[in-house]
Amino acid sequence: MGVVPHQRSTVRDLRRGNSAVVLWQLYFDGPASRQELSRLTGLSAGTVGNVVSDLIASGVVITAGSMDSDGGRPHVLLRVNPGYRSVIGVDVGETCVRVELFDLAMTLRAKVSYELAGGHDVEFVVDRVLAGIKAVCAEAGVSEGDVLGVGIGVSGVVEHGAEVLVHGQTFGWDAVPLERLLRAGTDLPLHIDNGAKNMGQAEMWFGAGRGCRHAVVVLIGSGVGASIITHGSTYRGVTSSAGEWGHTTVHVGGRRCRCGARGCLEAYVGAEAVLERYQEARRGRRRRGASEEAALAELLDAAERGGVAAEVLDETATYLGAGIANLINLFNPERIIVGGWAGLLLGSRLLAKITAAAAEHALDHPFAQTSIELGRLGPDAVAMGAATLPVEHFLATGGASAPSDRDRIAHRAGKRHDSA
């Protein structure tokens, strides 16, 4: 008798695994017919039919027209239902907290942002994230019970252990228990990761990395980071700190970085550092009230006329190219994708110079196998990437739904009872 629960669990796990295989295929390669799904997944026609029936009954999958077959009835096409649930992505950036709500097709439904003019006080950031979740749900007319989860991208190292801890040295965060702090204000499932890794997943799923198995997606904003993709998966390292590319040394004894070290790549190509170098070179000050984005755009325009601005940007392209050459020599990727708001601004004007500098500093053979491209998802790709985290969990669990409103109300009531 003791074996029966184990057998039931095994059958349930097998069904969920089959559902996950079908869902992954439909999500990225749909619409597709049952016959195509059987061929693409290697599952039998009977298994695919059972899985699809369950997914249609639960509303996860819907029909999407039909296609002619080689004789007989047309094949019905299937797709993941974009309106089945929503997901939320949060970007805790250098200058603002951005919160966005998407449907399952990653169509943006609502967004809000809050400036961080006073810095990154943990309580204030937590308050803004929670306020943003409520705001986007209200704007989109979505109840929290219809949200699969919230993905959150932050700067620094995100340690996934007994609890999620954020080590954000440039924010002044030391082992901040961000998930626990947010949990006090929401019962939604939370998925927290480094912002560059989130952006990397978005570009690999929907942008310049599609179809690529080995890539490095670099994020250049005020700071600098990277997501390293090997065999289609994000490389994390022992404590998930892999990808801190901005803190690799490009000039021994060089400029002081925000992390406290000297000569980091970020101290030469991060937007904050580029603007500081420009101000030092011209012995001037940034226009009062101008954002980093506006100031960098003005610098790029000034460089069109030559002079100090052009010299600073030429040096920036050289350092950035050398940093990319290091990635090529270390990881031998098929593709380097340059993203982040500052990366896209710099790349739009300097990509040829950056590529030339990479060629000069990289080994010939691996460089010849690598393309260097701009990201395709725009400057807000971190929030979109964060929103892919609950989608990833949803697909991997075969479409298991988030807890219902009733479940959450019961959970909250239980917590109140426990604390009484």
C-alpha positions in Angstrom: 0.0 0.0 0.0 2.9 2.3 0.7 3.9 2.2 -3.0 0.7 3.7 -4.3 1.3 7.4 -3.4 4.7 7.1 -5.1 3.1 5.7 -8.3 0.5 8.5 -8.3 3.2 11.1 -7.9 5.2 9.5 -10.8 2.3 9.5 -13.1 1.4 13.1 -12.2 5.0 14.2 -12.7 5.1 12.5 -16.1 1.9 14.2 -17.2 3.2 17.6 -16.0 6.5 16.9 -17.8 4.7 16.1 -21.0 2.6 19.3 -20.6 5.8 21.3 -20.2 7.3 19.9 -23.4 4.2 20.7 -25.4 3.8 24.2 -23.9 7.5 25.1 -24.5 7.1 24.1 -28.1 3.8 26.0 -28.6 5.0 29.1 -26.8 8.1 29.6 -29.0 7.1 27.9 -32.2 3.3 28.1 -32.3 0.8 28.1 -33.8 1.2 24.4 -34.5 -1.1 21.5 -35.1 -1.3 18.4 -32.9 0.4 16.4 -35.7 3.3 19.0 -35.8 3.6 18.9 -32.0 4.0 15.1 -32.0 6.7 15.4 -34.6 8.6 18.3 -33.0 8.4 16.9 -29.4 8.8 13.2 -30.1 5.7 12.5 -28.0 3.2 10.0 -29.3 0.0 11.3 -31.0 -2.1 9.9 -28.2 0.0 11.7 -25.5 -0.1 15.0 -27.4 -3.8 14.6 -27.8 -4.4 14.1 -24.1 -2.1 16.9 -23.1 -3.7 19.4 -25.5 -7.2 18.4 -24.3 -6.2 19.2 -20.7 -4.6 22.5 -21.7 -7.6 23.6 -23.8 -10.0 22.6 -21.0 -8.0 24.7 -18.5 -7.9 27.7 -20.9 -4.1 27.7 -21.3 -4.2 26.7 -25.0 -6.7 28.0 -27.6 -7.3 27.2 -31.3 -5.7 29.6 -33.9 -7.3 28.6 -37.2 -6.5 25.6 -39.4 -4.1 24.5 -42.2 -4.6 22.2 -45.1 -3.5 18.6 -44.7 -2.4 16.0 -47.3 -5.9 14.8 -47.8 -8.6 14.5 -45.1 -9.7 17.2 -42.7 -7.7 20.4 -42.2 -5.3 20.4 -39.2 -6.4 22.6 -36.3 -3.7 25.1 -35.2 -3.1 25.7 -31.5 -1.4 28.4 -29.5 -0.8 29.5 -26.0 -3.7 31.8 -24.9 -2.2 35.3 -24.4 -5.1 36.3 -22.1 -4.9 33.3 -19.9 -3.0 35.2 -17.2 -0.8 38.2 -16.9 2.8 38.7 -15.7 4.6 41.6 -14.2 8.2 42.7 -14.7 10.1 45.1 -12.4 13.4 46.9 -13.2 15.0 48.3 -10.1 17.4 50.5 -12.0 20.0 53.1 -11.2 17.7 56.1 -11.6 14.1 54.7 -11.3 11.9 51.7 -10.5 10.0 50.6 -13.6 7.0 48.3 -13.4 5.3 46.8 -16.4 2.4 44.3 -16.9 2.3 42.0 -19.9 0.0 39.3 -21.2 1.4 35.9 -22.0 2.4 37.0 -25.6 4.5 39.7 -23.8 2.3 42.5 -25.1 2.7 45.5 -22.8 -0.6 46.2 -21.1 0.4 48.8 -18.5 3.5 50.5 -17.0 4.5 52.9 -14.4 7.9 54.3 -13.2 9.1 56.0 -10.1 12.2 58.2 -9.9 14.9 57.3 -7.3 16.3 60.8 -6.9 17.0 60.1 -3.3 19.1 57.0 -3.8 18.3 53.3 -3.2 17.0 53.3 0.3 15.7 49.7 0.7 12.4 50.6 2.3 11.7 53.2 -0.3 12.5 50.8 -3.2 10.3 48.1 -1.7 7.4 50.6 -1.3 7.7 51.7 -4.9 7.8 48.1 -6.2 4.6 47.2 -4.2 2.9 50.5 -5.3 3.8 49.7 -8.9 2.3 46.2 -8.8 -1.0 47.7 -7.6 -0.8 50.5 -10.1 -0.3 48.4 -13.3 -2.9 45.9 -12.2 -5.4 48.8 -11.8 -4.4 50.4 -15.1 -4.8 47.1 -17.0 -8.0 46.1 -15.2 -6.4 42.9 -14.0 -6.9 41.4 -10.6 -3.9 40.1 -8.7 -5.5 36.6 -8.9 -5.0 36.7 -12.6 -1.2 37.4 -12.3 1.1 34.4 -12.6 3.9 36.2 -10.8 6.3 39.1 -10.5 9.8 39.1 -11.9 12.2 41.6 -10.5 15.6 42.7 -11.9 18.2 44.3 -9.7 21.8 45.5 -9.9 24.4 43.3 -8.2 24.6 39.7 -7.1 21.4 37.8 -6.4 22.1 34.9 -4.1 19.4 32.1 -4.1 19.8 30.2 -0.9 17.5 29.6 2.1 16.2 33.1 1.2 16.9 35.5 -1.7 19.7 38.0 -0.8 20.8 40.9 -2.9 24.4 42.1 -2.7 24.2 45.4 -4.5 27.6 47.1 -3.8 26.9 50.2 -6.0 23.5 50.6 -4.3 25.0 50.1 -0.8 22.9 46.9 -0.4 24.6 44.2 1.7 22.7 40.9 1.8 19.3 42.6 1.5 16.5 40.0 2.0 14.5 41.6 -0.8 12.0 38.7 -1.3 11.1 38.7 2.5 10.6 42.5 2.5 8.4 42.4 -0.5 6.5 39.4 0.8 5.1 41.6 3.6 3.1 43.5 1.0 2.1 40.9 -1.6 1.2 37.2 -1.9 2.1 37.0 -5.6 4.9 34.6 -6.5 8.2 36.5 -6.7 11.1 35.8 -9.0 14.3 37.9 -8.4 17.4 38.0 -10.5 20.2 40.2 -11.8 18.9 42.8 -14.3 21.5 41.9 -16.9 20.6 38.2 -16.7 16.9 39.2 -17.1 17.6 41.3 -20.2 19.7 38.5 -21.6 16.8 36.1 -21.3 14.5 38.6 -23.1 16.9 39.0 -26.0 17.4 35.3 -26.2 13.7 34.6 -26.3 12.4 37.4 -28.4 15.3 39.6 -29.7 18.7 39.5 -31.2 19.6 36.2 -29.5 16.9 34.0 -31.0 18.2 30.8 -32.5 21.6 31.3 -30.8 23.0 28.7 -28.3 26.2 30.6 -27.2 26.0 34.3 -26.7 26.9 37.2 -24.3 24.3 39.9 -23.8 25.9 43.0 -22.3 23.9 45.7 -20.5 25.3 49.2 -20.5 23.5 51.8 -18.5 24.8 53.9 -15.6 26.6 50.6 -14.7 27.7 47.7 -16.8 26.9 44.0 -16.6 26.5 40.9 -18.8 24.5 37.7 -19.2 26.6 34.7 -20.4 24.6 32.1 -22.4 26.1 28.6 -22.9 24.3 25.8 -24.6 21.1 27.9 -24.5 21.2 28.4 -20.7 22.4 31.3 -18.5 25.7 30.6 -16.8 25.6 31.7 -13.2 28.6 30.4 -11.3 28.7 29.2 -7.7 26.8 32.1 -6.1 25.1 33.5 -9.2 27.6 36.3 -9.6 28.9 35.3 -13.0 28.5 38.1 -15.5 29.9 41.0 -13.5 31.8 42.1 -16.6 31.7 45.7 -15.6 34.1 44.9 -12.8 36.8 43.3 -14.9 40.0 45.3 -15.0 40.9 47.0 -18.2 43.4 49.5 -16.8 45.6 48.5 -13.8 45.7 51.4 -11.4 43.2 53.3 -13.5 40.1 55.3 -12.7 38.3 54.7 -9.4 35.1 52.6 -10.0 31.9 52.9 -7.9 32.6 49.5 -6.5 35.8 50.9 -4.9 38.4 49.2 -7.1 40.5 50.9 -9.8 40.5 50.4 -13.5 37.2 48.5 -13.9 35.6 48.5 -17.4 32.5 50.3 -15.8 34.7 53.2 -14.9 35.3 53.8 -18.6 32.2 52.8 -20.5 29.3 53.1 -18.0 27.2 56.2 -18.7 28.0 57.8 -15.4 31.7 57.4 -16.0 31.6 58.5 -19.7 29.9 61.7 -18.6 32.4 62.3 -15.8 35.3 61.8 -18.2 33.7 64.3 -20.6 33.2 66.9 -17.8 36.8 66.5 -16.6 38.2 66.8 -20.2 36.3 70.0 -20.8 36.5 71.3 -17.2 32.8 71.8 -17.2 29.7 70.6 -15.5 26.7 68.7 -16.6 23.6 70.9 -17.3 21.7 71.2 -14.1 18.5 69.1 -14.1 19.6 67.0 -17.2 19.1 63.3 -16.8 22.0 60.9 -17.7 20.0 59.9 -20.8 19.7 63.5 -22.0 23.3 64.3 -21.1 24.7 61.3 -23.1 22.5 62.1 -26.1 23.9 65.7 -26.0 27.5 64.3 -25.8 26.9 62.1 -28.9 25.5 65.2 -30.8 28.5 67.3 -29.7 30.9 64.6 -30.9 29.5 65.1 -34.5 31.4 68.4 -34.4 34.7 66.8 -33.2 36.7 68.2 -30.4 36.8 66.9 -26.8 33.5 65.1 -27.1 34.7 63.0 -30.1 37.9 62.2 -28.2 36.0 60.9 -25.2 33.7 58.8 -27.3 36.6 57.4 -29.3 38.3 56.3 -26.1 35.0 54.8 -24.9 34.7 52.8 -28.1 38.2 51.5 -27.6 37.7 50.4 -24.0 34.3 48.9 -24.9 35.8 47.0 -27.8 38.6 45.7 -25.6 36.1 44.6 -23.0 34.1 42.7 -25.7 37.4 41.2 -27.0 37.9 39.7 -23.5 34.4 38.1 -23.7 35.2 36.7 -27.1 38.5 35.2 -26.0 37.0 33.8 -22.8 33.7 32.4 -24.0 33.9 32.0 -27.8 30.3 33.1 -28.3 28.4 33.0 -31.6 27.1 36.5 -30.9 27.7 39.5 -28.6 24.5 41.6 -28.1 24.9 45.1 -26.9 21.9 46.4 -24.9 20.8 48.7 -22.1 19.8 52.3 -22.7 23.4 53.6 -22.9 24.6 50.6 -24.9 22.0 51.3 -27.5 22.8 55.0 -27.6 26.5 54.4 -27.9 26.1 51.5 -30.3 23.9 53.4 -32.7 26.8 55.8 -33.4 29.9 53.8 -32.5 29.2 50.2 -33.4 31.7 50.2 -36.2 34.5 51.6 -34.0 33.6 49.2 -31.2 33.8 46.3 -33.5 37.1 47.5 -34.9 38.5 47.8 -31.4 37.3 44.3 -30.6 39.0 42.9 -33.7 42.3 44.6 -32.7 42.2 43.0 -29.2 40.6 39.6 -29.8 42.2 36.5 -31.2 41.6 36.2 -34.9 39.8 32.9 -35.0 37.2 33.3 -32.3 36.6 36.9 -33.4 35.8 35.6 -36.9 33.1 33.3 -35.5 31.4 36.1 -33.5 28.9 38.8 -34.7 28.5 42.0 -32.6 25.0 43.3 -32.8 22.7 45.8 -31.0 19.8 44.5 -28.9 16.3 44.6 -30.5 14.1 45.1 -27.5 14.8 48.7 -26.7 16.0 50.4 -23.6 13.4 48.9 -21.3 14.3 45.2 -21.9 15.2 44.5 -18.3 11.5 44.8 -17.2 10.5 42.6 -20.0 13.2 40.1 -19.1 12.1 40.1 -15.5 8.5 39.3 -16.7 9.8 36.2 -18.5 10.8 34.7 -15.1 7.2 33.8 -14.1 6.5 32.8 -17.7 9.5 30.4 -17.5 8.2 28.9 -14.3 4.7 28.6 -15.8 6.0 26.7 -18.9 8.4 24.5 -16.9 5.5 23.4 -14.6 3.3 22.5 -17.6 0.9 25.4 -17.2 0.3 25.0 -13.5 -1.8 28.0 -12.5 -0.9 30.6 -9.9 -2.9 30.4 -6.6 -6.5 31.7 -7.0 -7.8 34.7 -5.2 -9.7 32.4 -2.8 -6.4 30.6 -2.0 -4.6 33.8 -1.4 -7.4 35.1 0.9 -7.3 31.9 2.8 -3.5 32.2 3.1 -3.7 35.7 4.4 -6.4 34.7 6.9 -4.1 31.9 8.0 -1.2 34.3 8.6 -3.5 36.6 10.6 -4.7 33.6 12.7 -1.1 32.4 13.3 0.0 35.9 14.5 -3.1 36.2 16.8 
